[in-house]
Amino acid sequence: MSANPNRPADPNVELHPLIAARWSPRNLDPTAGVSEAELLSALEAGRVAASWGGTFPVRFVAGMRGDETFTALTDLLTEGNRAWAHAAGALVLGAAQSRNAKGDLEYAMFDLGLATAQVSLQAVAHGMVAHPMAGFDADAARTQFAIPDEFCPAVVIALGHLGAGEHPDEAIRESDARPRRRPALAEMAFAGTWGRPFGAAPRE
């Protein structure tokens, strides 16, 4: 199911519909909830993401609208994010373990990025949207949730349903209406040497 069939990606080549449908709106429906089953499914998608060396340094703190965890996560957000994210059905804090008994976990943030992507795609599969945010107080999160020193809180993901009609806040309306801009594939996928687009030269 497409989270928003009216604003798909403009891919250079064919994409799976779930990937094409993924985007990060701010206009969320404050009356639509996220069920526990849907939230668990999204978290499970993050859990099974690829992990460097099988270390899986990713942990989540999750709350559903109305519970204490959701309220605490909302309070941690910057003012700009709090203005719209309070309407999410669920909020998920993602943290990455930077070291363990074996030493530094060099790719921990990479693993958290992979897990966040899979949480987002699973949300789309449930007809929802997901919006990852960097704008929150990581130090306060560490205190609020007693996060161990070896873990770095790095992202809060808002899960919810797209709101009907236009958001009353003009800045949010403009942000959601802004074209989705990405470099062309030829500007970011190379072969042979840096800057030579993949597929531009004959294959041998």
Contacts in CASP RR format, 6 or more apart in sequence:
PFRMAT RR
TARGET T0000
AUTHOR 0000-0000-0000
METHOD contacts of the structure
MODEL  1
MSANPNRPADPNVELHPLIAARWSPRNLDPTAGVSEAELLSALEAGRVAA
SWGGTFPVRFVAGMRGDETFTALTDLLTEGNRAWAHAAGALVLGAAQSRN
AKGDLEYAMFDLGLATAQVSLQAVAHGMVAHPMAGFDADAARTQFAIPDE
FCPAVVIALGHLGAGEHPDEAIRESDARPRRRPALAEMAFAGTWGRPFGA
APRE
1 124 0 8 1.000
1 125 0 8 1.000
1 126 0 8 1.000
1 127 0 8 1.000
2 8 0 8 1.000
2 17 0 8 1.000
2 20 0 8 1.000
2 21 0 8 1.000
2 124 0 8 1.000
2 127 0 8 1.000
3 21 0 8 1.000
3 22 0 8 1.000
3 23 0 8 1.000
3 123 0 8 1.000
3 124 0 8 1.000
3 127 0 8 1.000
3 128 0 8 1.000
3 129 0 8 1.000
3 162 0 8 1.000
4 21 0 8 1.000
4 23 0 8 1.000
4 25 0 8 1.000
4 129 0 8 1.000
4 162 0 8 1.000
5 21 0 8 1.000
7 23 0 8 1.000
7 25 0 8 1.000
7 180 0 8 1.000
8 20 0 8 1.000
8 21 0 8 1.000
9 15 0 8 1.000
9 19 0 8 1.000
9 20 0 8 1.000
9 21 0 8 1.000
9 22 0 8 1.000
9 23 0 8 1.000
9 180 0 8 1.000
10 180 0 8 1.000
11 20 0 8 1.000
12 184 0 8 1.000
12 185 0 8 1.000
12 186 0 8 1.000
13 185 0 8 1.000
18 121 0 8 1.000
18 124 0 8 1.000
18 125 0 8 1.000
19 121 0 8 1.000
21 124 0 8 1.000
22 120 0 8 1.000
22 121 0 8 1.000
22 124 0 8 1.000
22 130 0 8 1.000
23 129 0 8 1.000
23 180 0 8 1.000
24 129 0 8 1.000
24 130 0 8 1.000
24 131 0 8 1.000
24 132 0 8 1.000
25 129 0 8 1.000
25 131 0 8 1.000
25 162 0 8 1.000
25 176 0 8 1.000
26 84 0 8 1.000
26 85 0 8 1.000
26 131 0 8 1.000
26 167 0 8 1.000
26 172 0 8 1.000
26 175 0 8 1.000
26 176 0 8 1.000
27 84 0 8 1.000
27 162 0 8 1.000
27 163 0 8 1.000
27 165 0 8 1.000
27 166 0 8 1.000
27 167 0 8 1.000
27 172 0 8 1.000
27 173 0 8 1.000
27 176 0 8 1.000
28 84 0 8 1.000
28 85 0 8 1.000
28 87 0 8 1.000
28 88 0 8 1.000
28 89 0 8 1.000
28 129 0 8 1.000
28 158 0 8 1.000
28 160 0 8 1.000
28 161 0 8 1.000
28 162 0 8 1.000
28 163 0 8 1.000
29 87 0 8 1.000
29 160 0 8 1.000
29 161 0 8 1.000
29 162 0 8 1.000
29 163 0 8 1.000
29 164 0 8 1.000
30 86 0 8 1.000
30 87 0 8 1.000
32 89 0 8 1.000
32 160 0 8 1.000
32 161 0 8 1.000
32 163 0 8 1.000
33 64 0 8 1.000
33 65 0 8 1.000
33 89 0 8 1.000
33 90 0 8 1.000
33 160 0 8 1.000
33 161 0 8 1.000
34 64 0 8 1.000
34 65 0 8 1.000
34 88 0 8 1.000
34 89 0 8 1.000
34 90 0 8 1.000
34 128 0 8 1.000
34 159 0 8 1.000
34 160 0 8 1.000
34 161 0 8 1.000
36 64 0 8 1.000
38 90 0 8 1.000
38 123 0 8 1.000
38 126 0 8 1.000
38 128 0 8 1.000
38 159 0 8 1.000
39 62 0 8 1.000
39 63 0 8 1.000
39 64 0 8 1.000
39 90 0 8 1.000
39 92 0 8 1.000
39 159 0 8 1.000
41 122 0 8 1.000
41 126 0 8 1.000
42 90 0 8 1.000
42 92 0 8 1.000
42 119 0 8 1.000
42 122 0 8 1.000
42 123 0 8 1.000
42 126 0 8 1.000
42 130 0 8 1.000
42 159 0 8 1.000
43 60 0 8 1.000
43 62 0 8 1.000
43 92 0 8 1.000
43 119 0 8 1.000
44 122 0 8 1.000
45 118 0 8 1.000
45 119 0 8 1.000
45 121 0 8 1.000
45 122 0 8 1.000
46 58 0 8 1.000
46 60 0 8 1.000
46 114 0 8 1.000
46 115 0 8 1.000
46 116 0 8 1.000
46 118 0 8 1.000
46 119 0 8 1.000
46 122 0 8 1.000
47 56 0 8 1.000
47 58 0 8 1.000
47 115 0 8 1.000
48 118 0 8 1.000
49 58 0 8 1.000
49 111 0 8 1.000
49 114 0 8 1.000
49 115 0 8 1.000
49 117 0 8 1.000
49 118 0 8 1.000
50 111 0 8 1.000
50 114 0 8 1.000
51 57 0 8 1.000
51 58 0 8 1.000
51 111 0 8 1.000
51 114 0 8 1.000
52 105 0 8 1.000
52 106 0 8 1.000
52 107 0 8 1.000
52 108 0 8 1.000
52 110 0 8 1.000
52 111 0 8 1.000
55 97 0 8 1.000
55 100 0 8 1.000
55 105 0 8 1.000
55 108 0 8 1.000
55 111 0 8 1.000
56 111 0 8 1.000
57 96 0 8 1.000
57 97 0 8 1.000
57 98 0 8 1.000
57 100 0 8 1.000
57 105 0 8 1.000
57 108 0 8 1.000
57 111 0 8 1.000
57 112 0 8 1.000
58 94 0 8 1.000
58 95 0 8 1.000
58 96 0 8 1.000
58 97 0 8 1.000
58 108 0 8 1.000
58 111 0 8 1.000
58 112 0 8 1.000
58 115 0 8 1.000
59 94 0 8 1.000
59 95 0 8 1.000
59 96 0 8 1.000
59 97 0 8 1.000
59 151 0 8 1.000
60 92 0 8 1.000
60 93 0 8 1.000
60 94 0 8 1.000
60 95 0 8 1.000
61 69 0 8 1.000
61 73 0 8 1.000
61 92 0 8 1.000
61 93 0 8 1.000
61 94 0 8 1.000
61 95 0 8 1.000
61 141 0 8 1.000
61 145 0 8 1.000
61 147 0 8 1.000
62 69 0 8 1.000
62 90 0 8 1.000
62 91 0 8 1.000
62 92 0 8 1.000
62 93 0 8 1.000
63 69 0 8 1.000
63 70 0 8 1.000
63 73 0 8 1.000
63 90 0 8 1.000
63 91 0 8 1.000
63 92 0 8 1.000
64 70 0 8 1.000
64 89 0 8 1.000
64 90 0 8 1.000
65 88 0 8 1.000
65 89 0 8 1.000
65 90 0 8 1.000
69 91 0 8 1.000
70 89 0 8 1.000
70 90 0 8 1.000
70 91 0 8 1.000
72 144 0 8 1.000
72 145 0 8 1.000
73 91 0 8 1.000
73 93 0 8 1.000
73 136 0 8 1.000
73 141 0 8 1.000
73 156 0 8 1.000
74 82 0 8 1.000
74 85 0 8 1.000
74 86 0 8 1.000
74 91 0 8 1.000
75 82 0 8 1.000
76 93 0 8 1.000
76 136 0 8 1.000
76 137 0 8 1.000
76 140 0 8 1.000
76 141 0 8 1.000
76 144 0 8 1.000
76 156 0 8 1.000
77 85 0 8 1.000
77 133 0 8 1.000
77 135 0 8 1.000
77 136 0 8 1.000
77 156 0 8 1.000
78 135 0 8 1.000
78 136 0 8 1.000
78 137 0 8 1.000
81 133 0 8 1.000
81 135 0 8 1.000
81 136 0 8 1.000
81 156 0 8 1.000
83 169 0 8 1.000
83 172 0 8 1.000
84 167 0 8 1.000
84 169 0 8 1.000
84 172 0 8 1.000
85 91 0 8 1.000
85 131 0 8 1.000
85 133 0 8 1.000
85 156 0 8 1.000
85 158 0 8 1.000
87 160 0 8 1.000
88 131 0 8 1.000
88 158 0 8 1.000
88 159 0 8 1.000
88 160 0 8 1.000
89 158 0 8 1.000
89 159 0 8 1.000
89 160 0 8 1.000
89 161 0 8 1.000
90 158 0 8 1.000
90 159 0 8 1.000
90 160 0 8 1.000
91 156 0 8 1.000
91 157 0 8 1.000
91 158 0 8 1.000
91 159 0 8 1.000
92 119 0 8 1.000
92 156 0 8 1.000
92 157 0 8 1.000
92 159 0 8 1.000
93 136 0 8 1.000
93 141 0 8 1.000
93 145 0 8 1.000
93 153 0 8 1.000
93 155 0 8 1.000
93 156 0 8 1.000
94 112 0 8 1.000
94 115 0 8 1.000
94 116 0 8 1.000
94 153 0 8 1.000
94 154 0 8 1.000
94 155 0 8 1.000
94 156 0 8 1.000
94 157 0 8 1.000
95 112 0 8 1.000
95 147 0 8 1.000
95 151 0 8 1.000
95 152 0 8 1.000
95 153 0 8 1.000
95 154 0 8 1.000
96 105 0 8 1.000
96 108 0 8 1.000
96 109 0 8 1.000
96 111 0 8 1.000
96 112 0 8 1.000
96 151 0 8 1.000
96 152 0 8 1.000
96 154 0 8 1.000
97 105 0 8 1.000
97 108 0 8 1.000
97 150 0 8 1.000
97 151 0 8 1.000
97 152 0 8 1.000
98 104 0 8 1.000
98 105 0 8 1.000
98 108 0 8 1.000
98 150 0 8 1.000
98 151 0 8 1.000
98 152 0 8 1.000
99 105 0 8 1.000
99 150 0 8 1.000
100 150 0 8 1.000
108 152 0 8 1.000
109 152 0 8 1.000
109 154 0 8 1.000
112 154 0 8 1.000
112 155 0 8 1.000
113 155 0 8 1.000
116 132 0 8 1.000
116 155 0 8 1.000
116 157 0 8 1.000
119 130 0 8 1.000
119 157 0 8 1.000
119 159 0 8 1.000
120 130 0 8 1.000
120 132 0 8 1.000
120 157 0 8 1.000
123 129 0 8 1.000
123 130 0 8 1.000
123 159 0 8 1.000
123 160 0 8 1.000
124 130 0 8 1.000
127 161 0 8 1.000
128 159 0 8 1.000
128 160 0 8 1.000
128 161 0 8 1.000
129 159 0 8 1.000
129 160 0 8 1.000
129 161 0 8 1.000
129 162 0 8 1.000
130 157 0 8 1.000
130 158 0 8 1.000
130 159 0 8 1.000
130 160 0 8 1.000
131 157 0 8 1.000
131 158 0 8 1.000
132 155 0 8 1.000
132 156 0 8 1.000
132 157 0 8 1.000
132 158 0 8 1.000
133 155 0 8 1.000
133 156 0 8 1.000
133 157 0 8 1.000
133 158 0 8 1.000
134 154 0 8 1.000
134 155 0 8 1.000
135 156 0 8 1.000
136 153 0 8 1.000
136 156 0 8 1.000
138 152 0 8 1.000
138 153 0 8 1.000
138 154 0 8 1.000
141 147 0 8 1.000
141 153 0 8 1.000
142 153 0 8 1.000
147 153 0 8 1.000
166 173 0 8 1.000
167 173 0 8 1.000
167 176 0 8 1.000
185 197 0 8 1.000
185 198 0 8 1.000
186 197 0 8 1.000
186 198 0 8 1.000
186 200 0 8 1.000
187 197 0 8 1.000
189 197 0 8 1.000
189 198 0 8 1.000
190 196 0 8 1.000
190 197 0 8 1.000
190 198 0 8 1.000
191 197 0 8 1.000
191 198 0 8 1.000
191 199 0 8 1.000
191 200 0 8 1.000
191 201 0 8 1.000
192 201 0 8 1.000
END
